[in-house]
């Protein structure tokens, strides 16, 4: 895949809304998909977007592809649609928080608290 230039606005916005480390996100995805009788393979845990966010977090900015940029844009739009304010720590219902955490945003964690 070809590399793609990520502009400062997208880079900064993505890293503002994704306040979980790749390790925290992977652990969350594994926990969230674990069931009583089955559990996904660790590298396949979680939904596709969560896995894509983990992959983006594991890359250098210069190695990101157009597909990575699309994931970053999607995550920024998604988080901001559910958190239209200033992203200050906020408690909400469990489903809301878990949905946000599945893409790397913990609403109880301060922005920049990675």
Biotite code that builds the C-alpha atoms (Angstrom):
import biotite.structure as struc

atoms = struc.array([
    struc.Atom([0.000, 0.000, 0.000], chain_id="A", res_id=1, res_name="UNK", atom_name="CA", element="C"),
    struc.Atom([1.168, 3.463, -0.832], chain_id="A", res_id=2, res_name="UNK", atom_name="CA", element="C"),
    struc.Atom([2.048, 5.931, 1.875], chain_id="A", res_id=3, res_name="UNK", atom_name="CA", element="C"),
    struc.Atom([-0.220, 8.918, 2.298], chain_id="A", res_id=4, res_name="UNK", atom_name="CA", element="C"),
    struc.Atom([0.547, 12.343, 3.704], chain_id="A", res_id=5, res_name="UNK", atom_name="CA", element="C"),
    struc.Atom([-1.512, 12.983, 6.828], chain_id="A", res_id=6, res_name="UNK", atom_name="CA", element="C"),
    struc.Atom([-2.148, 16.675, 7.413], chain_id="A", res_id=7, res_name="UNK", atom_name="CA", element="C"),
    struc.Atom([-1.591, 18.209, 10.840], chain_id="A", res_id=8, res_name="UNK", atom_name="CA", element="C"),
    struc.Atom([-5.305, 18.768, 11.469], chain_id="A", res_id=9, res_name="UNK", atom_name="CA", element="C"),
    struc.Atom([-6.214, 15.095, 10.992], chain_id="A", res_id=10, res_name="UNK", atom_name="CA", element="C"),
    struc.Atom([-3.156, 13.890, 12.920], chain_id="A", res_id=11, res_name="UNK", atom_name="CA", element="C"),
    struc.Atom([-3.893, 16.182, 15.881], chain_id="A", res_id=12, res_name="UNK", atom_name="CA", element="C"),
    struc.Atom([-7.650, 15.524, 15.845], chain_id="A", res_id=13, res_name="UNK", atom_name="CA", element="C"),
    struc.Atom([-7.152, 11.754, 15.785], chain_id="A", res_id=14, res_name="UNK", atom_name="CA", element="C"),
    struc.Atom([-4.685, 11.838, 18.646], chain_id="A", res_id=15, res_name="UNK", atom_name="CA", element="C"),
    struc.Atom([-6.975, 14.153, 20.622], chain_id="A", res_id=16, res_name="UNK", atom_name="CA", element="C"),
    struc.Atom([-9.963, 11.801, 20.402], chain_id="A", res_id=17, res_name="UNK", atom_name="CA", element="C"),
    struc.Atom([-7.999, 8.541, 20.692], chain_id="A", res_id=18, res_name="UNK", atom_name="CA", element="C"),
    struc.Atom([-6.845, 8.829, 24.281], chain_id="A", res_id=19, res_name="UNK", atom_name="CA", element="C"),
    struc.Atom([-6.135, 5.128, 24.856], chain_id="A", res_id=20, res_name="UNK", atom_name="CA", element="C"),
    struc.Atom([-2.780, 3.577, 24.058], chain_id="A", res_id=21, res_name="UNK", atom_name="CA", element="C"),
    struc.Atom([-2.656, 0.706, 21.592], chain_id="A", res_id=22, res_name="UNK", atom_name="CA", element="C"),
    struc.Atom([-2.055, -1.643, 24.516], chain_id="A", res_id=23, res_name="UNK", atom_name="CA", element="C"),
    struc.Atom([-5.068, -0.320, 26.444], chain_id="A", res_id=24, res_name="UNK", atom_name="CA", element="C"),
    struc.Atom([-7.234, -0.592, 23.337], chain_id="A", res_id=25, res_name="UNK", atom_name="CA", element="C"),
    struc.Atom([-6.092, -4.148, 22.600], chain_id="A", res_id=26, res_name="UNK", atom_name="CA", element="C"),
    struc.Atom([-6.771, -5.180, 26.195], chain_id="A", res_id=27, res_name="UNK", atom_name="CA", element="C"),
    struc.Atom([-10.221, -3.569, 26.003], chain_id="A", res_id=28, res_name="UNK", atom_name="CA", element="C"),
    struc.Atom([-11.042, -5.278, 22.694], chain_id="A", res_id=29, res_name="UNK", atom_name="CA", element="C"),
    struc.Atom([-10.007, -8.644, 24.138], chain_id="A", res_id=30, res_name="UNK", atom_name="CA", element="C"),
    struc.Atom([-12.075, -8.096, 27.278], chain_id="A", res_id=31, res_name="UNK", atom_name="CA", element="C"),
    struc.Atom([-15.102, -6.787, 25.410], chain_id="A", res_id=32, res_name="UNK", atom_name="CA", element="C"),
    struc.Atom([-15.277, -9.772, 23.028], chain_id="A", res_id=33, res_name="UNK", atom_name="CA", element="C"),
    struc.Atom([-14.550, -12.475, 25.591], chain_id="A", res_id=34, res_name="UNK", atom_name="CA", element="C"),
    struc.Atom([-17.603, -14.614, 26.273], chain_id="A", res_id=35, res_name="UNK", atom_name="CA", element="C"),
    struc.Atom([-18.455, -17.341, 28.716], chain_id="A", res_id=36, res_name="UNK", atom_name="CA", element="C"),
    struc.Atom([-17.894, -20.141, 26.225], chain_id="A", res_id=37, res_name="UNK", atom_name="CA", element="C"),
    struc.Atom([-15.763, -18.577, 23.498], chain_id="A", res_id=38, res_name="UNK", atom_name="CA", element="C"),
    struc.Atom([-13.095, -15.975, 23.096], chain_id="A", res_id=39, res_name="UNK", atom_name="CA", element="C"),
    struc.Atom([-11.688, -14.485, 19.900], chain_id="A", res_id=40, res_name="UNK", atom_name="CA", element="C"),
    struc.Atom([-8.044, -14.999, 19.081], chain_id="A", res_id=41, res_name="UNK", atom_name="CA", element="C"),
    struc.Atom([-6.153, -12.114, 20.707], chain_id="A", res_id=42, res_name="UNK", atom_name="CA", element="C"),
    struc.Atom([-5.127, -10.564, 17.383], chain_id="A", res_id=43, res_name="UNK", atom_name="CA", element="C"),
    struc.Atom([-8.713, -10.762, 16.072], chain_id="A", res_id=44, res_name="UNK", atom_name="CA", element="C"),
    struc.Atom([-10.523, -9.441, 19.130], chain_id="A", res_id=45, res_name="UNK", atom_name="CA", element="C"),
    struc.Atom([-12.918, -6.558, 18.709], chain_id="A", res_id=46, res_name="UNK", atom_name="CA", element="C"),
    struc.Atom([-14.524, -5.096, 15.641], chain_id="A", res_id=47, res_name="UNK", atom_name="CA", element="C"),
    struc.Atom([-12.722, -4.154, 12.453], chain_id="A", res_id=48, res_name="UNK", atom_name="CA", element="C"),
    struc.Atom([-12.544, -0.441, 13.277], chain_id="A", res_id=49, res_name="UNK", atom_name="CA", element="C"),
    struc.Atom([-10.974, -1.114, 16.668], chain_id="A", res_id=50, res_name="UNK", atom_name="CA", element="C"),
    struc.Atom([-8.363, -3.337, 15.048], chain_id="A", res_id=51, res_name="UNK", atom_name="CA", element="C"),
    struc.Atom([-7.684, -0.666, 12.426], chain_id="A", res_id=52, res_name="UNK", atom_name="CA", element="C"),
    struc.Atom([-7.171, 1.945, 15.157], chain_id="A", res_id=53, res_name="UNK", atom_name="CA", element="C"),
    struc.Atom([-4.670, -0.360, 16.861], chain_id="A", res_id=54, res_name="UNK", atom_name="CA", element="C"),
    struc.Atom([-2.837, -0.707, 13.536], chain_id="A", res_id=55, res_name="UNK", atom_name="CA", element="C"),
    struc.Atom([-2.772, 3.077, 13.017], chain_id="A", res_id=56, res_name="UNK", atom_name="CA", element="C"),
    struc.Atom([-1.426, 3.621, 16.527], chain_id="A", res_id=57, res_name="UNK", atom_name="CA", element="C"),
    struc.Atom([1.362, 1.173, 15.764], chain_id="A", res_id=58, res_name="UNK", atom_name="CA", element="C"),
    struc.Atom([2.590, 3.104, 12.724], chain_id="A", res_id=59, res_name="UNK", atom_name="CA", element="C"),
    struc.Atom([4.773, 6.134, 12.260], chain_id="A", res_id=60, res_name="UNK", atom_name="CA", element="C"),
    struc.Atom([3.035, 9.083, 10.669], chain_id="A", res_id=61, res_name="UNK", atom_name="CA", element="C"),
    struc.Atom([5.135, 8.710, 7.528], chain_id="A", res_id=62, res_name="UNK", atom_name="CA", element="C"),
    struc.Atom([4.026, 5.071, 7.111], chain_id="A", res_id=63, res_name="UNK", atom_name="CA", element="C"),
    struc.Atom([0.276, 5.748, 7.129], chain_id="A", res_id=64, res_name="UNK", atom_name="CA", element="C"),
    struc.Atom([-1.756, 4.883, 4.024], chain_id="A", res_id=65, res_name="UNK", atom_name="CA", element="C"),
    struc.Atom([-4.870, 6.455, 2.498], chain_id="A", res_id=66, res_name="UNK", atom_name="CA", element="C"),
    struc.Atom([-6.885, 3.663, 4.142], chain_id="A", res_id=67, res_name="UNK", atom_name="CA", element="C"),
    struc.Atom([-5.363, 4.608, 7.506], chain_id="A", res_id=68, res_name="UNK", atom_name="CA", element="C"),
    struc.Atom([-6.350, 8.237, 6.905], chain_id="A", res_id=69, res_name="UNK", atom_name="CA", element="C"),
    struc.Atom([-9.917, 7.119, 6.188], chain_id="A", res_id=70, res_name="UNK", atom_name="CA", element="C"),
    struc.Atom([-9.998, 5.184, 9.474], chain_id="A", res_id=71, res_name="UNK", atom_name="CA", element="C"),
    struc.Atom([-8.640, 8.222, 11.313], chain_id="A", res_id=72, res_name="UNK", atom_name="CA", element="C"),
    struc.Atom([-11.287, 10.488, 9.741], chain_id="A", res_id=73, res_name="UNK", atom_name="CA", element="C"),
    struc.Atom([-14.039, 7.999, 10.593], chain_id="A", res_id=74, res_name="UNK", atom_name="CA", element="C"),
    struc.Atom([-12.938, 7.728, 14.231], chain_id="A", res_id=75, res_name="UNK", atom_name="CA", element="C"),
    struc.Atom([-12.728, 11.513, 14.631], chain_id="A", res_id=76, res_name="UNK", atom_name="CA", element="C"),
    struc.Atom([-16.243, 11.952, 13.174], chain_id="A", res_id=77, res_name="UNK", atom_name="CA", element="C"),
    struc.Atom([-17.645, 9.106, 15.287], chain_id="A", res_id=78, res_name="UNK", atom_name="CA", element="C"),
    struc.Atom([-16.203, 10.313, 18.589], chain_id="A", res_id=79, res_name="UNK", atom_name="CA", element="C"),
    struc.Atom([-17.140, 13.932, 17.942], chain_id="A", res_id=80, res_name="UNK", atom_name="CA", element="C"),
    struc.Atom([-20.694, 12.907, 17.042], chain_id="A", res_id=81, res_name="UNK", atom_name="CA", element="C"),
    struc.Atom([-21.036, 11.270, 20.450], chain_id="A", res_id=82, res_name="UNK", atom_name="CA", element="C"),
    struc.Atom([-18.885, 13.829, 22.285], chain_id="A", res_id=83, res_name="UNK", atom_name="CA", element="C"),
    struc.Atom([-19.633, 17.192, 20.652], chain_id="A", res_id=84, res_name="UNK", atom_name="CA", element="C"),
    struc.Atom([-18.236, 19.197, 23.570], chain_id="A", res_id=85, res_name="UNK", atom_name="CA", element="C"),
    struc.Atom([-14.735, 19.757, 24.829], chain_id="A", res_id=86, res_name="UNK", atom_name="CA", element="C"),
    struc.Atom([-13.927, 16.077, 25.553], chain_id="A", res_id=87, res_name="UNK", atom_name="CA", element="C"),
    struc.Atom([-13.571, 16.674, 29.278], chain_id="A", res_id=88, res_name="UNK", atom_name="CA", element="C"),
    struc.Atom([-13.919, 13.447, 31.293], chain_id="A", res_id=89, res_name="UNK", atom_name="CA", element="C"),
    struc.Atom([-17.568, 12.478, 31.498], chain_id="A", res_id=90, res_name="UNK", atom_name="CA", element="C"),
    struc.Atom([-19.448, 9.511, 32.861], chain_id="A", res_id=91, res_name="UNK", atom_name="CA", element="C"),
    struc.Atom([-22.212, 8.138, 30.697], chain_id="A", res_id=92, res_name="UNK", atom_name="CA", element="C"),
    struc.Atom([-24.111, 4.916, 30.380], chain_id="A", res_id=93, res_name="UNK", atom_name="CA", element="C"),
    struc.Atom([-22.178, 1.705, 29.897], chain_id="A", res_id=94, res_name="UNK", atom_name="CA", element="C"),
    struc.Atom([-23.119, 1.078, 26.247], chain_id="A", res_id=95, res_name="UNK", atom_name="CA", element="C"),
    struc.Atom([-22.114, 4.627, 25.279], chain_id="A", res_id=96, res_name="UNK", atom_name="CA", element="C"),
    struc.Atom([-18.743, 4.356, 27.020], chain_id="A", res_id=97, res_name="UNK", atom_name="CA", element="C"),
    struc.Atom([-18.027, 0.900, 25.640], chain_id="A", res_id=98, res_name="UNK", atom_name="CA", element="C"),
    struc.Atom([-18.874, 2.031, 22.096], chain_id="A", res_id=99, res_name="UNK", atom_name="CA", element="C"),
    struc.Atom([-16.401, 4.875, 22.380], chain_id="A", res_id=100, res_name="UNK", atom_name="CA", element="C"),
    struc.Atom([-13.761, 2.657, 23.947], chain_id="A", res_id=101, res_name="UNK", atom_name="CA", element="C"),
    struc.Atom([-14.029, 0.226, 21.018], chain_id="A", res_id=102, res_name="UNK", atom_name="CA", element="C"),
    struc.Atom([-12.411, 2.919, 18.825], chain_id="A", res_id=103, res_name="UNK", atom_name="CA", element="C"),
    struc.Atom([-9.841, 4.072, 21.409], chain_id="A", res_id=104, res_name="UNK", atom_name="CA", element="C"),
    struc.Atom([-11.664, 6.870, 23.237], chain_id="A", res_id=105, res_name="UNK", atom_name="CA", element="C"),
    struc.Atom([-12.262, 6.452, 26.965], chain_id="A", res_id=106, res_name="UNK", atom_name="CA", element="C"),
    struc.Atom([-14.654, 9.234, 28.007], chain_id="A", res_id=107, res_name="UNK", atom_name="CA", element="C"),
    struc.Atom([-13.526, 8.925, 31.633], chain_id="A", res_id=108, res_name="UNK", atom_name="CA", element="C"),
    struc.Atom([-9.912, 9.616, 30.706], chain_id="A", res_id=109, res_name="UNK", atom_name="CA", element="C"),
    struc.Atom([-8.597, 13.156, 30.196], chain_id="A", res_id=110, res_name="UNK", atom_name="CA", element="C"),
    struc.Atom([-7.722, 14.210, 26.660], chain_id="A", res_id=111, res_name="UNK", atom_name="CA", element="C"),
    struc.Atom([-4.024, 13.822, 26.126], chain_id="A", res_id=112, res_name="UNK", atom_name="CA", element="C"),
    struc.Atom([-3.957, 11.321, 28.999], chain_id="A", res_id=113, res_name="UNK", atom_name="CA", element="C"),
    struc.Atom([-2.429, 8.582, 26.886], chain_id="A", res_id=114, res_name="UNK", atom_name="CA", element="C"),
])
